[in-house]
Amino acid sequence: MSPRTPGADLPEHPDRLWRTPEPKRSYDVVIVGGGGHGLATAHYLAKNHGITNVAVLEKGWLAGGNMARNTTIIRSNYLWDESAGIYEHALKLWEGLADELDYPILFSQRGVLNLAHSLQDVRDSVRRVEANRLNGVDAEWLDPQAVKDVCPIVNISPDVRYPVMGGTYQPRAGIAKHDHVAWGLARSADAAGIDIIQNCEVTGIDIQGGRVTGVQTTLGPIAAGKVALCSAGHTSVLAAMAGFELPLQSHPLQALVSELLEPVHPTVVMSNAVHVYVSQAHKGELVMGAGIDAYNAYTQRGAFHIIEHQMSAALELFPVFARAHVLRTWGGIVDVSPDASPIVGLSPVDNLYLNCGWGTGGFKATPGVGWVYAHTIAHDTPHHLNAPFSLDRFTTGALVDEHGAAAVAH
């Protein structure tokens, strides 16, 4: 008799990528948040650890939060060893993820340019290139003409407010199609027998004797051996339900796309000084992002002046875009920690786990954090790649301070 394939006894649903099950009354693991990180965690719980009695709870529609509202940039050229470690692990997984999921995620390794506009920018950028190389991350320093060679539409004139003095370049970086990523991960988790439950909001967390026992939801109570929080900007709200506070602030983060254009922008360009980043999507829209709104909020929209500054910055770098029309704008909710690095690991409550604080860098980490978070949940101890991102670093002082290294939203 051949071994049972996970999910083999599930009803077929050829017209859908995943089922729409009713929640069971109990699971071994409940993942709160059906975005990229929640789905990747479910995928790797099944693939790497054989844990399939799992529910992914999403309060709205699947991947309708930050997963649908980011600008899809993927890179690993972070300054600190700890950050480079987890993001490079993610990038290596991205490179094989379409084959792993047997689903087209449209990962395009078109490279990422980070521009320098001052002598201090240059010094910081060269330092980061050397740190990247020591960590095995592909990185190059380019002078202004080399920047122009990589991206011919960048304005490198010296007669502008912030002249381009060079830039770092990571050739393996790029973009992917965010909804395809979510669909591929959801299909894989569903095929393993994991329940993906939409329109199911968590309204309370049950704790007995310092240990989590389940969650209260709009579809009724669900018992759980383990609960994994994975809901980006709302994780601090969920933690409060469990009786503890997280050092996070949630902000709106806006982006926009232009009308469809012919292929004109071959790479991704980011700039801290003028505070904008621009790529061209697979269909042809220009995708532009900027910095977070200064105020705390849970709204999925932001202030208009941020968009104005974003557009003026983009036009300084790319005068060729002056006649393009904005098609739509949107916002996500980013959760920012004091050191601009994530919190991934154990919580003060037994069997309750944390994955939050990714700020503007969550999408690019998707497969990597899914891998290490699944390990943390399965073994009740962090993977070595997420061990530095424990909650207790804010009391021990062992911070991973990426503020200076990745100040622009990304």
Secondary structure as UniProt FT lines:
FT   TURN            6..9
FT   TURN            14..15
FT   STRAND          26..32
FT   HELIX           36..49
FT   STRAND          54..57
FT   TURN            62..63
FT   HELIX           66..68
FT   STRAND          73..74
FT   HELIX           81..101
FT   STRAND          112..116
FT   HELIX           119..134
FT   TURN            135..136
FT   STRAND          140..142
FT   HELIX           144..150
FT   TURN            152..153
FT   STRAND          166..170
FT   TURN            171..172
FT   STRAND          174..175
FT   HELIX           178..191
FT   TURN            192..193
FT   STRAND          195..197
FT   STRAND          202..208
FT   TURN            209..210
FT   STRAND          211..217
FT   TURN            218..219
FT   STRAND          220..229
FT   HELIX           232..234
FT   HELIX           235..241
FT   TURN            242..243
FT   STRAND          249..260
FT   STRAND          268..271
FT   TURN            272..275
FT   STRAND          276..280
FT   TURN            282..283
FT   STRAND          285..292
FT   HELIX           304..317
FT   HELIX           319..321
FT   TURN            322..323
FT   STRAND          326..336
FT   TURN            338..339
FT   STRAND          343..346
FT   STRAND          352..356
FT   TURN            359..360
FT   HELIX           363..365
FT   HELIX           366..379
FT   TURN            384..386
FT   HELIX           387..389
FT   TURN            391..392
FT   HELIX           393..396
FT   TURN            403..405
//
